[in-house]
């Protein structure tokens, strides 16, 4: 594949992503109005908010990278993983306490947490 063909493919992909972002922006504005007007299942709303947060964070990370600071992108990625891990561990602890039974994989999880603890 020639450099010109690769460049053309990158430009086509960028246009496709930009177009999809524009459509998503319009749809999110519609959803905003619907959320303000009606009722929604709390679990569905929570999942939606988390998805929106991930997209927002990814957009911010890509923008930082596009502005030329690759170190900042790697730091942002790690910080986002820390945030997600913190949330997941908190939810998991609550669910395990409420479960009143044994779950497969807890030994491996404990080892991974101990390894992380040593690093911290």
N, C-alpha and C positions, 0 to 999 in steps of 0.2 A: 504494500500500500504506500502510495507516495505521500510526501509531506502535505501537498495541497489537498489530497483526499482526506487525510486525517484532520486537517484544519477545517475542511468543509463539514465533516462529520461532527466535530466539536461545536461548530457554529449552529448546525441543525439541532443538536441536542440542547444547546443553550436556549434557542428559540422555543423549543418544545417545553422546556422547564419553565421559562418565563411566561408562556401562554397558560400553562397549567396553574402557575402561581396566581395569575390574574383571575382565572376562573374561580380558584379557591377563595380568593379575597372577596369576590362578589358573594359566593355562597356563605362565607363566614359572616358577612354583614347581614344576610337574610336570617341565618341562625341566631344571630344576636337579637334580632327583633322577635323571633319566635320564643327564645328563652325568656325574654322580658315579659312576654304576653301569656305564657302558659305554664303548665306543670310538666315535670319530667321525672322519670325514675332516678332516684339519687345515685344508684350504682352506675347507671348509664352516663349520668352527668359527670361523675367522678372520672370514669374512663375517658370521656371526651376531653375533660380539662387536662388530664395527664397527656393525652395525645397532642393537644394544642401546645402544651408546655414543651414537649419534645421537639415539635416542629419549630416553635419559637426559638428554642435554644440552638437547634441545628442551623436555623437561618442566621442567628447571631454569630455562630462559630464560622460559618462560611463567609460571612461579611468580613469578619476579622481577618480571615485567611486571604480574602481577595484584596484587602488593604495592605497586604505584604508582611504580616508578622506571623510566620509559621510557628514560632515558639509559643505565641499566645494561643494558637489553635490547640496545640497539644495540652497545654495547661487547662484550657476550657474543657477539653474532652475528659481529662482526668477528674476535674471538678464535677462535671455532670455525672460521671460514673459514681463518684462518692455520694452525690445527692441521691441517685437512684438506689444505690446499695443501702444507704441509710433508711430510705423509705421502705424498701423491701424487707430488711431485717426487722424493722419495727412491726410491720404487718405480720411477718412470719412468727415473731415471738407471741403476738396476740393470738394468732390462730392455733399455734402449738399448745399454748396454755389452755385454750378453750376445747381442744380436741380430746383430751382424756384418753389417748391411746398412743401406741408406738407408731412412728413413721419411718419408712425406709430412707436411708441416706443421711440420717442425723449425725452419724459418726464422721462421715466425710465432711459434712458442713462444719462440725466442731473443729476438725483439723484445719480446714481452710480459714476459719475465724481465728484460730490460734496463730496460724502463719501470718495473717494480716496484723494481729496484735503485736507480734514480734517486730514487724516492719514499722509499726506506728511507734 
